[in-house]
Amino acid sequence: GMSLSRRLAFVLGSVVVAVVITSAVLSAFLARSSREGSVDESLRTQADGFAGRLAASIRVTGVVTPPPRGLEDTALNDPALRLQVVDRGGTVAFQSAPVPVDPLVVEEALEGDDVYRTADVDGRPFRILPRALDDESVVQFATTVESVEDGLSDLRRALVVVGVVGVGLALVIAVITARRLTRPIVEVTEAAGRLVHDRALPERIETDRRDEVGRMASAFNDLVDALRLSREQQDRLVADASHELRTPLTSLRMKIDFLAAEPDLPDDQRQSVVTGAAAELEALTALVGELVDLASNGAVDEAVQPFVLGDLVQEIAARARLTTDRTITVSSDGGEVEARPGQVRRALSNLVDNADKYSPGRAPIEIWQSGSSVEVRDHGPGMTEETRARAFDRFYRAPDTQPVAGSGIGLAIVKQVADAHGGRVWIDEPAGGGTVVGFSVGASSDSG
């Protein structure tokens, strides 16, 4: 099929051609009407004058004789002017030069109507107007319009030339305009093709337009930027995951190789190695689960649904009391949110697990829920400014937390859940020590 730019050029060109042709035809019509109006006005003035003088001559002499009394002037000798007196039957009583006789026109003139007509006389165009002299005869006054016709012919030729040049320029401008209008579309199409077939991220589409095509190019640029960021994050995730998995896998492999190489190892030593391998396997399993959650953005098929966030907080707090044997207090307003409960549960569980890791002894953990926001406070050593700035980065662990088991993914998952719901994350340093970590999801409403 025809390309968009060609169709657009065809439409634009057709519109301009139609406008040019219409303008030319209208200009020719108006020019003819204007000139004929001017000729008719002059013809009527002269015809009225000659008709009056002829009528006076007839009243004096009783007949029309060549030339009628009072008309011995040069007008009768002017080749551009013609006089003719005819009766109702079409008989010519007098004429300065032949003029075509139309009986119907004579009848209308006798009734007092002005009937202008154009006719060829001896190969020359004349404009003719009859005037009634009495009840039985009329005078036809004719004047040549040869100069008018010549002028109109020149005008028509000029309009044709101007029209052809105008149409040509219009087509060129239409093609240029169509290509300019569709250039961003063509660039977006080509870039999308490279993205699909070559798996290569295209360059941004440069445009300064603010119309629909410009907004489309801007939207495509945003898409490319998002894909570029996603690919960078994916590459970084793969690199970080490879680094984090290498150490536990190497340690686990060494323990397995050691057990295979020492079949006669005493039972207590063997049990110690097996226990260590099991612990590392459990940690590795947890790390792989966190990586899967981080890479797949949690439960990707989970639907957004309304639920009471306070109930979810109470559920996680109850389970944590059993597994940590700590005092966990909850303050909740019972607000309902629109969110993915599985992802929110995972994020809140990560905050509670972190609070348990970094709270000394049997220090309590405090949870506050208000609307769509949740905060968890521990009573640990707190965070440095640098740690707070990077706490939600993937695999980041502060130097002073290395002895504590963990992968550095937990808070990254919290941020990912908050981002997926249009929320945010934050860290506060409360009075009295410890750290408050919070996040928000969805839109809150009163539970009633």
C-alpha positions in Angstrom: 0.0 0.0 0.0 0.9 3.7 -0.2 3.1 5.0 2.6 1.7 7.4 5.1 3.9 10.3 3.8 2.7 9.7 0.2 -1.0 9.5 1.3 -0.5 12.7 3.3 1.2 14.4 0.4 -1.5 13.3 -1.9 -4.2 14.7 0.4 -2.4 18.0 1.0 -1.7 18.3 -2.7 -5.3 17.5 -3.7 -6.6 20.1 -1.3 -4.2 22.8 -2.6 -5.0 21.9 -6.2 -8.7 22.1 -5.5 -8.2 25.5 -3.9 -6.1 26.8 -6.8 -8.6 25.6 -9.4 -11.5 26.9 -7.5 -9.8 30.3 -7.0 -8.9 30.5 -10.7 -12.5 29.7 -11.8 -14.0 32.1 -9.3 -11.5 34.8 -10.3 -12.4 34.4 -14.0 -16.1 34.4 -13.2 -15.9 37.5 -11.0 -13.7 39.3 -13.6 -16.2 38.5 -16.4 -19.1 39.6 -14.2 -17.4 42.8 -13.2 -16.5 43.7 -16.8 -19.9 42.7 -18.2 -21.5 44.8 -15.5 -19.4 47.8 -16.4 -20.2 47.3 -20.1 -23.9 46.8 -19.4 -24.0 50.0 -17.3 -22.4 52.0 -20.1 -24.7 50.3 -22.7 -27.8 51.1 -20.7 -26.9 54.8 -20.4 -26.2 55.2 -24.1 -29.3 53.2 -25.1 -31.5 55.3 -22.9 -30.1 58.4 -24.5 -30.5 57.2 -28.1 -33.9 55.7 -27.4 -35.1 59.1 -26.1 -33.8 61.0 -29.1 -35.3 58.4 -31.5 -38.7 58.7 -29.8 -38.6 62.5 -30.1 -37.7 62.2 -33.8 -40.5 59.8 -34.4 -43.0 62.2 -32.7 -41.9 65.0 -34.9 -41.6 63.2 -38.3 -44.0 60.4 -37.7 -41.6 58.0 -39.3 -38.0 56.7 -38.9 -35.9 57.9 -41.7 -32.3 57.3 -42.2 -30.8 59.0 -40.3 -33.5 60.0 -37.8 -33.6 63.7 -36.9 -31.3 64.5 -34.0 -29.0 61.6 -34.6 -26.6 63.1 -37.1 -23.7 62.7 -34.8 -20.6 60.7 -35.0 -22.0 57.9 -32.8 -23.7 56.4 -35.9 -20.3 56.2 -37.6 -18.5 54.5 -34.8 -17.8 50.9 -35.8 -17.9 49.9 -32.2 -21.5 51.1 -31.9 -24.6 49.9 -33.8 -28.2 51.1 -33.9 -31.1 49.2 -35.3 -34.8 50.0 -35.2 -37.2 47.0 -35.7 -40.9 46.5 -35.4 -42.8 43.8 -33.6 -42.6 41.5 -36.6 -38.8 41.9 -36.9 -38.8 44.2 -39.9 -35.8 46.6 -39.8 -36.9 50.2 -40.2 -33.4 51.7 -39.7 -29.9 50.5 -38.8 -26.5 52.0 -38.7 -25.1 48.5 -39.1 -26.7 45.0 -39.0 -27.6 43.6 -35.6 -29.1 40.1 -35.0 -32.9 40.2 -34.4 -34.5 37.8 -31.9 -38.3 38.1 -31.9 -38.5 36.8 -28.4 -36.1 39.5 -27.2 -38.2 42.1 -29.1 -41.4 41.0 -27.4 -39.7 41.2 -23.9 -38.3 44.6 -24.7 -41.8 45.8 -25.8 -43.0 44.6 -22.4 -40.4 46.9 -20.7 -37.8 44.2 -19.7 -34.1 44.7 -20.0 -32.7 41.7 -21.9 -28.9 41.8 -22.3 -27.3 39.3 -24.7 -24.0 38.7 -26.4 -23.9 37.7 -30.1 -21.3 37.5 -32.8 -21.7 40.0 -35.6 -19.4 39.7 -38.5 -17.1 37.6 -36.4 -16.9 40.2 -33.5 -18.6 39.8 -30.1 -21.3 42.5 -29.4 -23.3 43.2 -26.3 -26.9 44.0 -27.3 -29.6 45.8 -25.3 -33.1 46.6 -26.9 -35.3 49.5 -25.8 -39.0 50.1 -26.6 -39.7 53.2 -28.7 -43.5 52.8 -28.7 -45.9 49.9 -28.6 -44.8 48.4 -31.9 -41.1 49.1 -32.4 -37.8 48.8 -30.4 -34.3 50.1 -30.9 -31.5 47.7 -30.4 -28.3 49.3 -29.3 -25.1 47.2 -29.6 -21.5 47.8 -28.6 -18.6 45.6 -29.2 -17.0 43.8 -26.3 -14.1 42.5 -28.3 -11.6 44.3 -26.0 -13.4 42.8 -23.0 -13.2 39.3 -24.4 -9.5 39.8 -25.3 -8.9 41.0 -21.7 -10.7 38.0 -20.3 -8.8 35.6 -22.6 -5.5 37.1 -21.4 -6.7 36.8 -17.8 -7.7 33.1 -18.4 -4.3 32.4 -19.8 -2.6 34.1 -16.9 -4.7 32.2 -14.5 -3.8 28.9 -16.2 -0.1 29.7 -16.0 -0.4 30.8 -12.4 -2.5 27.8 -11.6 0.0 25.4 -13.1 2.9 27.0 -11.3 0.9 27.1 -8.1 -0.1 23.5 -8.4 3.5 22.5 -9.0 4.7 24.5 -6.0 1.9 23.1 -3.9 2.8 19.5 -4.7 6.5 20.2 -3.8 5.5 21.8 -0.6 3.0 19.0 0.2 5.7 16.4 -0.3 8.2 18.3 1.9 5.5 18.9 4.6 4.4 15.3 4.5 7.9 14.0 4.9 8.6 16.5 7.8 5.3 15.6 9.5 5.9 11.8 9.2 9.7 11.8 9.9 9.3 11.1 13.6 6.8 8.3 12.8 9.3 6.7 10.3 12.1 7.0 12.9 10.0 5.4 15.6 9.0 2.6 13.2 12.6 2.0 12.2 13.8 2.1 15.8 11.1 -0.3 16.9 12.1 -2.7 14.1 15.8 -2.6 15.3 14.6 -3.2 18.8 12.6 -6.2 17.8 14.9 -7.8 15.3 18.4 -6.8 16.5 17.6 -6.6 20.2 19.5 -3.3 20.2 18.3 -0.3 22.1 17.7 2.5 19.5 18.8 6.1 20.0 16.4 8.7 21.1 14.2 10.4 18.5 15.1 14.0 18.4 12.1 16.3 17.9 11.0 19.7 19.0 7.4 19.3 18.0 4.6 19.6 20.6 1.8 18.0 18.5 0.5 14.4 18.6 3.4 13.1 16.5 5.9 14.9 18.8 4.2 13.5 21.9 4.4 10.0 20.3 8.1 10.5 19.7 8.5 11.7 23.4 6.6 8.6 24.6 8.8 6.4 22.5 11.9 8.1 24.0 10.5 7.5 27.5 10.0 3.8 26.6 13.6 3.5 25.3 14.9 5.2 28.5 12.8 2.7 30.6 14.1 -0.2 28.6 17.7 1.0 28.9 17.3 1.4 32.7 15.6 -2.0 33.0 18.4 -3.6 31.0 21.1 -1.9 33.1 19.3 -3.0 36.3 19.0 -6.5 34.9 22.7 -6.7 34.0 23.6 -5.3 37.5 21.2 -7.9 39.1 22.9 -10.7 37.2 26.3 -9.5 38.1 25.4 -9.0 41.8 23.6 -12.3 42.0 26.5 -14.1 40.5 28.8 -12.6 43.1 26.4 -13.3 46.0 25.8 -16.9 44.9 29.5 -17.8 44.2 30.5 -17.7 47.9 27.9 -20.0 49.4 28.1 -22.4 46.4 31.8 -22.6 46.8 31.6 -23.2 50.5 28.9 -25.9 50.0 30.9 -27.6 47.3 34.0 -27.7 49.6 32.0 -29.3 52.4 30.5 -31.9 50.1 34.0 -32.6 48.5 35.5 -32.9 52.0 32.8 -35.4 53.1 33.4 -37.4 49.9 37.2 -37.4 50.4 37.0 -38.5 54.1 34.7 -41.5 54.3 36.2 -42.5 57.7 35.6 -39.1 59.3 34.4 -39.4 62.9 30.6 -39.1 63.4 30.8 -35.9 65.5 33.0 -34.2 62.9 30.8 -35.5 60.0 27.7 -34.3 61.8 29.3 -30.8 62.2 30.1 -30.6 58.5 26.6 -31.8 57.5 25.0 -29.3 59.9 27.1 -26.5 58.4 26.3 -27.6 54.9 22.5 -27.7 55.7 22.7 -24.2 57.2 24.4 -22.9 54.1 21.9 -24.7 51.9 19.1 -23.1 53.8 20.7 -19.7 53.4 21.3 -20.4 49.7 17.7 -21.4 49.3 16.5 -18.2 51.0 18.9 -16.2 48.8 17.6 -17.8 45.6 14.0 -17.1 46.7 14.8 -13.5 47.3 16.5 -13.2 43.9 13.5 -14.7 42.2 11.2 -12.2 44.0 13.5 -9.4 43.1 13.8 -10.4 39.5 10.1 -11.1 38.9 8.8 -8.2 41.0 7.1 -10.5 43.4 3.9 -12.3 42.6 3.5 -10.9 39.1 0.1 -12.6 38.6 -1.3 -11.4 41.9 -4.2 -9.0 41.4 -4.7 -5.8 43.2 -7.5 -6.2 45.7 -8.9 -4.4 48.8 -7.9 -5.7 52.2 -7.5 -4.4 55.7 -3.8 -3.6 56.2 -4.1 -3.7 59.9 -5.2 -7.3 59.9 -2.1 -8.2 57.8 0.1 -6.4 60.3 -1.4 -8.3 63.2 -0.9 -11.6 61.4 2.8 -11.0 60.7 3.3 -9.6 64.2 1.7 -12.8 65.8 3.9 -15.1 63.7 7.1 -13.1 64.6 6.3 -13.3 68.3 6.4 -17.1 68.0 9.6 -17.3 65.9 11.6 -14.5 67.7 10.2 -14.7 71.3 10.3 -10.9 71.3 7.7 -8.4 72.5 6.2 -7.0 69.3 3.7 -4.1 69.7 1.3 -3.0 67.0 -0.5 0.3 66.6 -3.1 0.1 63.8 -6.0 2.3 62.6 -7.6 -0.7 60.7 -7.3 1.2 57.4 -8.2 -0.6 54.1 -5.9 -0.4 51.1 -6.0 -1.4 47.4 -2.8 -3.5 46.9 -1.3 -7.0 46.3 -1.5 -8.6 49.7 1.2 -11.2 49.0 3.8 -8.5 48.0 2.9 -6.4 51.0 3.2 -9.4 53.3 6.7 -10.1 52.0 7.8 -6.5 52.4 6.5 -6.2 55.9 8.0 -9.6 56.8 11.4 -8.4 55.6 11.2 -5.3 57.8 10.3 -7.4 60.8 13.1 -9.9 60.1 15.6 -7.0 59.8 14.4 -5.5 63.0 14.9 -8.9 64.7 18.4 -9.2 63.4 19.6 -5.8 64.5 17.7 -5.5 67.9 19.9 -6.6 70.8 18.9 -9.2 73.3 15.1 -9.2 73.9 14.6 -5.6 72.9 11.0 -5.0 71.6 10.0 -4.4 68.0 7.3 -1.8 67.4 5.0 -1.7 64.3 2.8 1.3 63.3 0.2 1.2 60.6 -1.7 4.3 59.5 -3.7 4.4 56.3 -1.5 2.9 53.6 1.7 3.3 55.5 3.6 0.9 57.7 6.7 1.6 59.9 8.8 -0.9 61.9 11.2 0.2 64.6 14.1 -1.7 66.1 16.3 -0.8 69.0 19.6 -1.5 67.4 22.7 0.6 66.8 21.0 2.8 64.1 22.4 3.6 60.7 25.1 6.0 59.4 24.2 8.6 56.9 25.9 6.7 54.2 24.0 3.5 55.1 20.7 5.3 55.1 21.5 6.7 51.6 22.2 3.2 50.2 20.1 0.9 52.4 17.5 0.1 49.7 20.2 -0.7 47.0 20.4 -4.3 45.9 23.0 -6.4 47.8 24.2 -3.5 49.8 25.3 -4.3 53.3 26.9 -1.8 55.7 30.5 -2.7 56.8 29.4 -3.0 60.5 26.6 -5.5 59.6 28.8 -8.1 57.9 28.7 -10.5 60.9 24.9 -10.6 60.7 23.5 -13.1 58.3 21.8 -11.7 55.3 22.0 -11.0 51.6 21.3 -7.3 51.3 18.2 -7.9 49.3 15.4 -7.5 51.9 15.1 -3.7 51.8 15.5 -3.7 48.0 12.4 -5.9 47.9 10.6 -3.5 50.2 11.4 -0.6 47.9 10.3 -2.6 44.8 6.9 -3.4 46.4 6.4 0.2 47.3 7.4 1.4 43.8 5.0 -1.2 42.3 2.1 0.3 44.2 3.0 4.0 43.6 4.3 4.3 47.2 7.6 5.3 48.8 10.1 4.1 51.4 11.9 6.0 54.2 14.3 5.7 57.1 14.1 7.7 60.3 16.4 7.9 63.3 14.0 8.2 66.3 14.9 9.7 69.7 16.1 7.0 72.1 18.1 5.1 69.4 17.2 2.4 66.9 15.9 2.8 63.4 12.5 3.3 61.9 12.0 1.9 58.4 8.7 2.4 56.6 6.9 2.1 53.3 3.5 3.0 51.8 1.3 1.2 49.2 -1.9 1.9 47.4 -4.6 4.4 48.5 -6.1 4.2 52.0 -9.6 4.5 53.1 -11.5 4.2 56.4 -12.6 0.7 57.3 -15.7 2.0 59.0 
